[in-house]
Amino acid sequence: MGAKPQGFGFRPEESEHHFVVTVPGGSRGDVLIAEHLSFDPKTGHAAPSLGVGAQDVRLRVALPRAKWTAVADEVRVEFNRRLRKQGLPPGRWKRGDTPVTRLLGKEVTLLAWAVEDADPALVPAAVRNWLGLAPEERWWLFTMTNAATGHALHGRNKGWRKAVRFALTENPVTGDRHERQSEIFRLVAGEERSEPPRRGRSRNREEDAAALSSRAATGGRPPRRDRSRSQEDATPSRVVAAGRSRA
């Protein structure tokens, strides 16, 4: 039997790739969410970097303390519900560093991106819509957003990051879970397409946004999952449906 997981499900003996949520002491100061590609048990968690390029520790978002307080409990409950299903002990947020397993880290980062520049009154809508997404859909949205605008500062309020905020907060959707999910993906695609491409980018964000529509070429079916790969590589069927509605 392996060592007890740290924080929310992090077991470095299985994978060193994880996220760390850093809550500063006192009642002020931004909460930092950083992606860590490695882990040294002797030195602990390294400080996040704002550098561009290959970095073992990448700061993904600096969230105002009030915004974090507004979402922290809902995220904790959601994560612990799933950890218990896996037979793992629940986690809790604490002052200082709390490690989070790689996939859960992507999910909390996505929510933080959605609320970082949002009107505080719209944060509850963002949480509801985030909860309405399946984990695989959150992973996919993180992957697309991170590829285009994942830098904590340079990507803020731009491109996919802005589109995610708009979809989850500024235009909250109603209806059942399936309708809500499809509408969120439709809004992300529409908002991203409305942004003109910027010069000097290695990727065309219009092509990224069009990925939602291109999924329709699979005939409306999600790709067959390869059990040897991570589940996050599979595009959810509801993303395909949303893409078809834009085609």
C-alpha positions as CSV (number, residue, x, y, z in Angstrom):
1,M,0.0,0.0,0.0
2,G,1.4,3.4,-1.0
3,A,1.8,6.5,1.1
4,K,-1.2,8.5,2.1
5,P,-2.2,11.0,-0.6
6,Q,-1.2,14.6,0.0
7,G,-3.8,17.3,-0.2
8,F,-6.4,16.4,-2.8
9,G,-5.3,13.0,-4.1
10,F,-1.7,13.8,-4.9
11,R,0.5,10.7,-4.8
12,P,4.0,11.6,-6.2
13,E,4.9,7.9,-6.4
14,E,2.3,7.5,-9.1
15,S,2.8,10.9,-11.0
16,E,4.9,13.9,-10.1
17,H,2.7,16.1,-12.3
18,H,0.4,18.0,-10.1
19,F,-1.0,21.4,-9.1
20,V,-0.5,23.4,-5.9
21,V,-3.0,25.9,-4.5
22,T,-1.2,28.4,-2.3
23,V,-3.3,30.4,0.2
24,P,-1.4,33.2,1.9
25,G,-1.5,33.9,5.6
26,G,-3.8,36.6,6.8
27,S,-7.0,37.7,5.0
28,R,-5.4,39.4,2.1
29,G,-3.2,38.5,-0.8
30,D,-4.0,36.5,-4.0
31,V,-4.4,32.8,-4.0
32,L,-1.9,31.2,-6.4
33,I,-2.6,28.1,-8.5
34,A,0.5,26.7,-10.1
35,E,1.2,23.6,-12.3
36,H,4.1,21.5,-11.2
37,L,5.7,19.1,-13.6
38,S,8.0,17.5,-11.1
39,F,8.2,16.9,-7.3
40,D,11.2,16.7,-5.0
41,P,10.3,15.2,-1.6
42,K,13.5,16.7,-0.1
43,T,12.8,20.3,-1.1
44,G,9.0,20.2,-1.4
45,H,7.1,22.4,-3.8
46,A,9.2,25.0,-5.6
47,A,8.0,28.6,-6.0
48,P,6.0,29.2,-9.2
49,S,7.6,31.1,-12.1
50,L,6.1,33.7,-14.4
51,G,8.7,32.9,-17.1
52,V,7.7,31.9,-20.6
53,G,8.9,28.7,-22.1
54,A,10.0,25.4,-20.5
55,Q,9.5,25.7,-16.7
56,D,8.9,22.9,-14.2
57,V,6.6,25.2,-12.2
58,R,4.2,27.4,-14.0
59,L,1.9,29.9,-12.4
60,R,-1.5,29.6,-14.0
61,V,-3.6,32.1,-12.1
62,A,-3.4,34.6,-9.2
63,L,-7.0,34.7,-7.9
64,P,-8.2,37.6,-5.6
65,R,-8.8,36.3,-2.1
66,A,-12.5,37.2,-2.2
67,K,-13.0,35.2,-5.4
68,W,-11.3,32.2,-3.9
69,T,-13.4,32.3,-0.8
70,A,-16.5,32.3,-2.9
71,V,-15.6,29.1,-4.7
72,A,-13.4,27.2,-2.3
73,D,-16.0,25.3,-0.4
74,E,-17.9,24.2,-3.6
75,V,-14.7,22.9,-5.1
76,R,-13.7,21.1,-2.0
77,V,-17.1,19.3,-1.8
78,E,-16.9,18.3,-5.5
79,F,-13.4,17.0,-5.3
80,N,-14.0,15.1,-2.1
81,R,-17.1,13.4,-3.5
82,R,-15.0,12.0,-6.3
83,L,-12.0,11.1,-4.1
84,R,-14.3,9.1,-1.9
85,K,-15.6,7.2,-4.9
86,Q,-12.0,6.2,-5.6
87,G,-11.5,5.1,-2.0
88,L,-9.2,8.0,-1.3
89,P,-9.3,10.2,1.8
90,P,-10.8,13.7,1.5
91,G,-8.7,16.8,1.3
92,R,-9.1,20.3,2.7
93,W,-7.7,23.7,1.8
94,K,-5.2,25.2,4.2
95,R,-3.0,28.2,4.6
96,G,0.2,27.7,2.6
97,D,0.5,25.0,-0.1
98,T,-2.2,22.4,-0.8
99,P,-1.2,19.9,-3.6
100,V,-3.9,18.7,-6.0
101,T,-3.7,15.8,-8.3
102,R,-3.1,16.7,-12.0
103,L,-6.7,16.4,-13.3
104,L,-8.4,18.0,-10.3
105,G,-5.8,20.8,-10.6
106,K,-6.9,21.5,-14.2
107,E,-10.5,21.7,-13.1
108,V,-9.9,24.2,-10.3
109,T,-7.7,26.3,-12.6
110,L,-10.5,26.4,-15.2
111,L,-13.0,27.7,-12.6
112,A,-10.4,30.3,-11.4
113,W,-9.9,31.5,-15.0
114,A,-13.7,31.9,-15.3
115,V,-14.0,34.1,-12.2
116,E,-10.7,36.0,-12.0
117,D,-12.1,39.1,-13.9
118,A,-15.8,38.5,-13.4
119,D,-18.3,40.6,-11.5
120,P,-18.4,39.0,-8.0
121,A,-22.2,38.8,-8.3
122,L,-21.7,36.3,-11.2
123,V,-19.4,33.9,-9.4
124,P,-22.3,31.7,-8.1
125,A,-23.4,31.2,-11.8
126,A,-19.9,30.2,-12.8
127,V,-19.8,27.6,-10.0
128,R,-23.2,26.2,-11.1
129,N,-22.1,26.0,-14.7
130,W,-18.7,24.5,-13.8
131,L,-20.5,21.8,-11.7
132,G,-22.7,21.1,-14.6
133,L,-19.8,20.1,-16.8
134,A,-18.5,16.5,-16.7
135,P,-14.9,16.2,-15.6
136,E,-13.8,15.3,-19.1
137,E,-15.3,18.5,-20.4
138,R,-13.5,20.6,-17.8
139,W,-10.2,18.8,-18.8
140,W,-10.8,19.6,-22.4
141,L,-11.6,23.2,-21.8
142,F,-8.5,23.6,-19.7
143,T,-6.3,22.0,-22.4
144,M,-7.7,24.3,-25.1
145,T,-7.5,27.4,-22.9
146,N,-4.1,26.6,-21.5
147,A,-2.6,26.1,-25.0
148,A,-3.7,29.6,-26.1
149,T,-3.8,31.7,-23.0
150,G,-2.4,29.7,-20.1
151,H,0.1,32.2,-18.8
152,A,-1.0,33.7,-15.5
153,L,-0.5,37.3,-16.6
154,H,0.0,37.4,-20.4
155,G,-3.1,35.3,-21.0
156,R,-5.5,37.1,-18.6
157,N,-8.8,38.3,-20.1
158,K,-7.8,37.3,-23.6
159,G,-8.9,34.7,-26.2
160,W,-10.0,31.4,-24.7
161,R,-9.6,32.7,-21.2
162,K,-12.1,35.5,-21.9
163,A,-14.4,33.1,-23.7
164,V,-14.5,30.8,-20.7
165,R,-15.4,33.7,-18.4
166,F,-18.1,34.9,-20.7
167,A,-19.6,31.4,-21.1
168,L,-19.6,30.5,-17.4
169,T,-20.5,33.9,-15.9
170,E,-21.6,36.8,-18.1
171,N,-24.1,34.7,-20.1
172,P,-25.3,32.1,-17.5
173,V,-27.4,29.5,-19.1
174,T,-30.5,27.6,-17.8
175,G,-32.2,24.4,-18.5
176,D,-31.2,20.8,-17.8
177,R,-27.6,19.7,-17.5
178,H,-27.3,18.5,-21.2
179,E,-28.7,21.8,-22.5
180,R,-26.4,23.8,-20.1
181,Q,-23.3,22.0,-21.2
182,S,-24.0,22.3,-24.9
183,E,-24.7,26.0,-24.5
184,I,-21.5,26.6,-22.6
185,F,-19.4,25.0,-25.4
186,R,-21.4,27.0,-28.1
187,L,-20.7,30.2,-26.3
188,V,-17.0,29.5,-25.9
189,A,-16.7,28.8,-29.6
190,G,-18.7,31.9,-30.6
191,E,-16.8,34.2,-28.3
192,E,-13.4,32.9,-29.4
193,R,-14.2,33.3,-33.0
194,S,-15.2,36.9,-32.4
195,E,-11.7,37.7,-31.3
196,P,-9.3,38.7,-34.2
197,P,-6.1,36.7,-34.3
198,R,-3.0,38.4,-32.8
199,R,0.3,38.7,-34.5
200,G,3.3,36.7,-33.4
201,R,1.4,33.6,-32.1
202,S,2.6,30.1,-32.7
203,R,-1.0,29.0,-33.0
204,N,-4.1,30.4,-34.7
205,R,-6.8,30.8,-32.0
206,E,-9.5,30.8,-34.7
207,E,-8.3,27.3,-35.6
208,D,-8.5,26.4,-31.9
209,A,-12.1,27.7,-31.7
210,A,-13.0,25.9,-34.9
211,A,-12.0,22.6,-33.2
212,L,-15.4,22.5,-31.7
213,S,-16.9,22.4,-35.2
214,S,-14.3,20.1,-36.7
215,R,-15.3,17.4,-34.2
216,A,-18.5,17.0,-36.1
217,A,-16.5,15.3,-38.8
218,T,-16.4,12.2,-36.5
219,G,-20.1,11.7,-37.3
220,G,-21.2,12.9,-33.9
221,R,-19.3,10.3,-31.9
222,P,-16.5,11.0,-29.4
223,P,-13.2,9.4,-30.4
224,R,-12.7,5.8,-29.1
225,R,-10.8,6.0,-25.8
226,D,-7.4,4.4,-25.8
227,R,-7.0,2.8,-22.3
228,S,-3.3,3.3,-22.5
229,R,-3.8,7.1,-22.6
230,S,-5.2,9.6,-20.2
231,Q,-9.0,10.1,-20.2
232,E,-8.5,13.8,-20.8
233,D,-7.4,13.0,-24.4
234,A,-10.9,12.0,-25.3
235,T,-13.2,14.8,-26.5
236,P,-16.6,14.6,-24.8
237,S,-19.6,13.8,-27.0
238,R,-21.4,16.9,-25.8
239,V,-18.5,19.0,-27.3
240,V,-19.1,17.3,-30.6
241,A,-22.8,18.2,-30.4
242,A,-22.0,21.8,-29.6
243,G,-19.6,21.9,-32.5
244,R,-22.2,20.6,-34.9
245,S,-24.6,23.3,-33.8
246,R,-22.0,25.9,-34.9
247,A,-21.2,24.2,-38.3
